[in-house]
Amino acid sequence: MVYLQELENGLSIDNDPISFLEAINGDNSDKWLDAIKDEFKSMAHNYVWDLVKLPEGCKRVGCKWVFKTKHDSQGNIERYKA
C-alpha cells in the first residue's frame, strides 16, 4: 500500500529523480549523467530521430526524462537507467 501511495505522489521506492534538474543536481548526479549519455548514444546508434527544420506553423514534440534505478535479483543496484 505504501508503494502505491509513493507512486501516486510521483516518488519511487528508490527515490529516483522525477525531473532532469533533480537528476543532475542530486547525490548521484554523476551516475545519472552517465545514464543520460548512454541513452543518447543508444538513440543515435539506432537512428531514433532525424533533425530537420520545423515547418512553419508546426509545433515540436515534447519529451520527458524517466529515471529508474535497476536492481539485480538480490536487490543490489545493478545500474541507473534514463
Secondary structure by P-SEA (a helix, b strand, c coil): caaaaaaaaccccccccccaaaaaaccaaaaaaaaaaaaaaaaaaaccbbbbcccccbbbbbbbbbbbbbbccccccccccc
